[in-house]
Amino acid sequence: MTFGQIAGFGLIFLMVGVVLWRAVVRAGRQAGANGQDRAMRVYRDQLAEIDRDLARGVIPADEAERTKLEVQRRILELDRDARGDRTASGGGPRVAVLGVVAVMLLGAVGVYWSVGVPDYSDMPLADRHAQAQQARADRPGQAQLEAEYAEAFPGPFDFEGRDQLEPMVQQLREALVSRPEDQTGFRLLAQNEARLGNYRAAIEAQLRVIELAGTRAPVDDLAYLLDLMALATGGIVSPEQEAVIERILRSDPENPIALYYSGRLYAQTGRPDLTFRLWRRLHDVSAPDAPWLQEIRAALPELAQISGAPRYQLPPPPSPRGPSAADIEAAQDMAPEERQQMIAGMVDGLLARLANEGGPPQDWAQAIRALGMLDRREQAGAILQEARTVFADNPQALTTINDTARAAGLTGE
């Protein structure tokens, strides 16, 4: 803390001290004055009574004179005592007030030193947002970030089987030169280039996958591209990654990978309040085994404090969700009775969770799909109607639920 800051605190509290001192002294004077006035009124009444008694002849003149002298002596003593009390009592309130001011000053400085940021100048919220917007606009591009990360962490990454994988990937590269329309081949190349740590080559291969898909590229392919781009920059979100995020969210506003990297973007550019909003949503739609779950659960309480939501309570971790289509398909090798029992138990667990806690539209769609595959059509129809009620004000969610219902043969429900 600088001398100027300390002086500023001192000036403020001295001004407060002056106000307190004047208030205490004024109150003391007022209390003393009130007592003195009452005594003076009594003595004046006594003098007036003596004069009346003398005029009526009730008391002789010499006695009246002696009595008046006694009352006047008491008036003089009262006046002398009042002046002495004001002088003697003035120091006590002053010392008390100065002591309170000193304690307040030292306490405030101590608290500010421990929890404040003495060297951080005051900045209105609008200026902070403008500064964050400028930081976002001034970010380095993907190529620069990739170069910086590669320089800081030069490869290659060693792992068991690398010697066998490298020649196979080389063969795939060569084969795709003559098969530029082989989407499956480029998808396989992107995955294996990433395993080798060749992130730029993996990104180029995945871009080709998306290019071959055209305007109807699956969201999963875009999300994998986003993952690759973030791996290549060490997790720093570039403007090019932001463009991919926006493209994903246009198709799937609840896509967890896009929400995760959006939160990282805002955290890196000075808007933790937006990170809190996004990661709070992400927590609600994440699977229990989501790779980002531990990170966001650790960050959310602090983000809530920074964002002005001190009452935020971190919810319990997401519970295991119901069976996916892959789970049900994998159960086909089991005995019919065992398979039916396993699937029914998983579906019932999902339905119980939806009834008690609710859930995102994907969970409701999953329940409808599973009930349809179990041929529990009446129950599937009831869940469909309930889901439509729950998400009546959410067109995107209704689209997900209705598409699943049609796929499960519940169009007429």
Secondary structure, 3 states (H helix, E strand, C coil): CCHHHHHHHHHHHHHHHHHHHHHHHHHHHHHHHHHHHHHHHHHHHHHHHHHHHHHHCCCCHHHHHHHHHHHHHHHHHHHHHHHHHHHHHHHHHHHHHHHHHHHHHHHHHHHHHHHCCCCCCCCCHHHHHHHHHHHHHCCCCHHHHHHHHHHHCCCCCCCCCHHHHHHHHHHHHHHHHCCCCCHHHHHHHHHHHHHCCCHHHHHHHHHHHHHHHHHHCCHHHHHHHHHHHHHHCCCCCCHHHHHHHHHHHHHCCCCHHHHHHHHHHHHHCCCHHHHHHHHHHHHHHCCCCCCCHHHHHHHHHHHHHHCCCCCCCCCCCCCCCCCCHHHHHHHHHCCHHHHHHHHHHHHHHHHHHHHHHCCCHHHHHHHHHHHHHCCCHHHHHHHHHHHHHHCCCCHHHHHHHHHHHHHCCCCCC
